Amino acid sequence: MIRKGNDLERPIKSRKSVFRSGPPRRLARKWRHSLQGTFALLVTLILWAATIEPPSAAQQPRQDFLAADVDTTVSPGEDFFQYANGEWFKRNPIPENRGKWGIGNLASEDIAAQLRRISEVAAAKKAPRGSIEQLVGDFWFTGMDSTTANKQGLAPVQPDLDRIDQIRSIRDLIDVVAIFHNREQFNGGPWSRVLFFGHVEQDEKNSDRWIYSLLQSGTSMGSSESYSSTDPRSVKIQVAFREYLFKTFLRLQHDSGKARASADAVYDIEAQLAKAFDHGYGYEKIGLDELSRLAPTIDWNRYLQQIGIAKIDSVNMRSRRFYVALDSLLRTVPLENWKDYLRFWLIKLNSPYLDDEALDDFRAYDSAYTGAAGLPPRWRMIIQHEKRWLGQPLARLFEKEYFPADEKARYQAMAETIRDAFRNRIAHLDWMSDATKQNALLKLAHLKLSIGFPEKWTDFSAMPLRRDSYVLNEIRASKWFHDQEIKRLNAAVDRTEVDLIPDISDAEYDWSNNEMRLRPGAVMAVPGLRNDQLDDAFVYGSTPLGHEISHAFDSEGRHYDAYGNKVDWWTAADSAAFLVRAQVLIDEYNEFMPLDGLHVNGQASLAENMADLVGVRITLDAFKKTEQFKKNERVGGFTPLQRFFLAYAYGFMTQERTELLAGMLKGGSYAPERERVNGVLMNIPEFYEAFNVKPGDRMYRPESARVKIW
């Protein structure tokens, strides 16, 4: 969930909005190609060259980073994403061990280098037990000690393998699942947990309380289509997954025949679990008696006690269909197959922390998704793990050293000006009633704008990290996180506490708290320049602030009120009017086809596309209040308005491999970055003015077809 360089190559889903960066490819609309179209293109290029003043040597310093990235062989009215970023793409091909590469990755590398220095200093100290330096130092030391990890092999998880061997019944099976659930807090996404997924979250009907929710999970590849689709990309991933299963079992069983049979059995279990997946998550509070009737094969009271929940009256059942199917599978699938399922998941979830063989086997499978070959340097992987398990301690050290007070104040002030701009837009909407406007303005007024990190931190001193084993440190950290989460249950929500796992590079909006968070690393950086050297046009154009604020009112966020509760505060007429306008945006993105045969899913990506569009509108309104915009002086050969739009494209300046792009399109919740830039700007009147976009240009949309929501 990252604006300033996402290390996770595969698309993820989250309850919170994540502002991502990403890539080049053809503008995804189906354009008519004809002699008339070719002539129109030539005319457009001539008019563009005549109307956009070419920067003179005096106007354009060589070092201007935005001008240096512009591909002048492309008209901004034809493909603005390529125009703004094309030269950068030529200079920066995708590294072989990456599925994508962009400006965010360079910024992320800077952050990683800073975190590496912090970690190395901590590891060299003999810090007191329980101190931040001790936790960071011990985790770093064991992570970098690949020699010990390779000598240990699978020995650190042998006690778990022994537990699995001793399973004699479904009751025993669920007992081992409970052990795994106690310590797999952040291994993979919520859909990638052993068998099923339960966790503590804010009650969306009463955001002042915590609730225990049950969701679907238990599959490595996600939904049913991933296991059954016959298109070439899906088949390639399926073959890679089967090979990964086989290698894992060959290592465990030393018999190719048995390994193949175990691999096939686990593939079949996952495929059957995936068939039961619901699309989306429901909300259904049920008592434990009803839960036991729904899935009676699991002793729920016993399971809940084993994961630390001693007292609970009800759960939030988010995936009823899945748990009915799971219960049936537990009764019909042979027990030995379930034991193989647990063996595989034990190795898979711990593979990043075990020896090189386990890691290499996993990455060979993962490369089918990303198209990346090989691994990044070990220290780089350790940093990513460290950010997950020691996010708060690292954030405290990072913010103190790398996020100065004046930079924080700049973004705090900018966030307020964007809020003011949004307030003005809401007040002047011509399609919304006064009653709904008042509720919208109340929500906007209550929206908490968090820049950096607050002063209140969680005490990590009891996390029992040592310098003995990397995988054991991962297990200890995960168990500690699990215990912290369970402690929240049945308690009131403390809205002042920091996330247990804040990402230094994250920008997000949290529905349940009506809070926008901009972490230090989510501030768009330019390599070699300090923040105070960046002009307002760039800072406003590239910031994720408007995007994240807009999530409070997008197709999903609009269902939550000023206090984070899921209630309907819209009149029926206003809700209908909103949906009509949203459909125009859905239709626009459905037209985009970044790869042959693969369209953007306008419905699935609606929330992000809407936040992109509204975010640009309100941030542009705020930028117009700045002195730079009012003076209208060129920088690097471009007007302030042009630089604003160039900066917006800069924030998405990423290119990815075809394999990863195909996965993004199938996942559906995010449009590719080219479409996120071009698709938004096609609806912005000021963009047409800034770059003289005319009818016949590919970027041109008739005014009647442009999206107008907030």
Order of alpha helices (4+ residues) and beta strands (2+ residues): alpha-alpha-alpha-beta-alpha-alpha-alpha-alpha-alpha-beta-beta-alpha-alpha-alpha-beta-alpha-alpha-beta-alpha-alpha-alpha-alpha-alpha-alpha-alpha-beta-alpha-beta-beta-alpha-alpha-alpha-alpha-alpha-alpha-beta-alpha-alpha-alpha
